[in-house]
Amino acid sequence: MTGLRGTNLLFQVEPMVQNPNGFDVDIDAFDFDIKLDGRNVLKNKIVKNVKLQSKKKERVPFEFDVGLAEVGMTLAKLASNPRLDWEVSANLKSGILNIPFKEGGRVTL
């Protein structure tokens, strides 16, 4: 955890990312978010201008916020209804390519 802003906890992670290609990959922008029961509980700050060098692993920093109010409301709902709808969405932009991703479902606890 790196801080607190309003009702959001701020985090930064630096996962290892591998580019197995024989060429560099430029990431112009990348963003993602996670929703639980329609509430945006996790959202990252847009990662911009990252170059993944060919055949290398490197750390790529991501900063994201976790909404405490949204998490609290989701937990309160779970107390009376053990089903949870979830959705993960992301968008990657590299040159002229724009690659959206969205997946979701329901979990019964």
C-alpha positions, 0 to 999 in steps of 0.5 A, spaced: 500 500 500 502 506 498 497 511 500 490 513 501 486 518 497 479 519 500 476 512 501 481 509 496 487 505 498 492 506 493 497 500 491 503 499 486 505 493 484 511 491 479 509 484 476 515 481 471 512 481 464 516 477 459 516 479 451 517 472 448 517 475 441 523 477 436 521 484 436 520 490 441 513 491 443 511 498 444 505 499 449 502 506 448 496 505 453 494 499 458 488 500 463 484 495 467 478 495 472 474 490 476 467 490 478 463 487 483 456 487 483 457 493 478 461 497 483 468 499 481 472 496 486 479 496 483 481 501 477 488 502 475 492 508 473 493 508 465 500 505 464 503 509 458 509 509 453 512 502 455 517 498 451 517 491 452 524 489 449 524 482 445 526 476 448 526 479 455 523 479 462 522 486 465 518 489 471 512 494 469 509 498 474 502 498 475 498 503 480 491 502 482 486 504 487 481 500 491 475 503 493 473 501 500 466 504 500 465 499 494 468 493 497 464 495 504 457 495 500 459 489 496 461 485 503 454 488 506 450 485 500 454 478 501 451 478 508 444 477 505 445 474 498 451 469 497 452 471 490 457 475 487 457 478 480 464 480 477 467 483 471 474 484 469 475 489 463 482 491 460 484 495 454 491 495 451 493 500 445 499 499 441 500 503 435 494 502 431 492 496 435 486 497 440 485 490 444 479 490 449 478 485 453 472 483 458 470 477 462 465 476 467 460 471 471 457 470 477 460 466 483 456 463 489 459 463 496 
